[in-house]
Amino acid sequence: MDSKFKKIIRNVYLYTFSAVGLIFMIVGAAILVNVVLKTYVFPLEHYSEYYYSRCADYIYMDSPKEDFDMETCEANEADDRATADSDARKRDMAIGLSNLMVGLPLWLYHWKTIQRRKEKEE
């Protein structure tokens, strides 16, 4: 193969994977900032926006159960909601940190390789 062609392919590879690593880092940092903002700066009543209420089903049933207690259901649902919020926060933290842990070495390795090659050429 032509030496110039190999150089072009090598540069495309290095810059592509360097960009992919940088994108992973940006996305991971954005997710972590979102978690911090939702938790400490703008605390919401509930961390997760989507939650399905099971107690509401019993209100609209044609023949509700006789032993159904709405207060107990709402208390149990509040506990479930707190657990779901905690799980959502942990999941988002794990996703953000894993993106950073994958993106940083990927970007650093390829970017340092690009810098070393440029120094050799000069």
N, C-alpha and C positions, 0 to 999 in steps of 0.2 A: 504494500500500500504506500501511497504517497505520504511523505513526512508532513506536508502541510495539512493534508486531510486528517491525519492522526491528531495533529495539534488542534484542529477545529473541533473534532469529536471530543477530545479530552476537555477542552474549554467549555463546550456545551454541557458535558456531564458535570463538571465541577460547579459551574454557575447554576445549573438546574438544581442539584442537590443542596447547594448552599442556600438557594432561595426557598426550597422546601423546608429546610431546617429553620430558616428565619420565620417562615409562615407558621410553623408549629409553635415556635416561641411566642410569636405575637398572639396567636389564638389562646395559648395556655395562659399568658399574662392577662389577657382580656377576661378570661373566665375567672381567674383568681381575683382580679379587681372587682368584677361583678359580685362575687361571693362576699368580699369585704364590704362593698357598698350596701348590699342587701342586708348584711348582718349588723354592721355597726353604724354606718352613716345614715341610711334611710331604712331603719328597721320596719319591716312589714308585719302585719298581724300574723301572716303565714308566709313562710319562705317560698313554698311551692304554689304556683298560681292555680294549678289544676288539682281538684280533689273531688271525688264523687261521694255524695252524702247517702249513706245507706238508710238513715232514719227517714228521709223523705219518702222512700218507697212505701213504707208502712202507712203513711198518711193517705196515700192515693190508692191503696189496695181496695179491691171490691169487698173482700172479707178479711179484715185484719185479724191477727191472732188475739185471743182473749187475754193472754198473759203478757202482752206487749206493754212495756213501760217506756214512755218517751223520754223521761228524765234519765233513766239508766242508759238508754240508747245514746242520748246526746253526751253523757259523761264518757261512755266508752269511745264514742266517736272523737271526742276532744283528745283523749289519750292516743288514739290511732293517728289523728292529725299531727300531734306533736312528734310522734315517732316518724311519720312520713316526712315532716319538715326536716328533722334531724338527718334522716337518710338522704334526702335530696341535697342537703348542704354537704354532707360527706362525699356523695357521688360527684358533685361539681368540683369539690376540692381535689378529689382523686383524678378527675379528668384533666383539670388545669395543671396539676403537678406532673402528671404523666406526659402531657404535651411538652412541658418545659424540659423534662428529663430526656425526652427523645430528641427534641429540636436543638437543644444547646450543643450536645456533642456532634450532632450531624452538621450543624452550621459551623462550629469551630473547626472541625477537622477539614472540611472542604474549603473554608475561607482561608485557613492557614496554608493549605496546599496551594491555593491560588496566589497568596502573597509570596510564598517561597519561590514559586515559578517565575513570578514577575521580577523578584530580586536577582535570580539567576540570569534572566534575560538582559538585565541592565548592567 
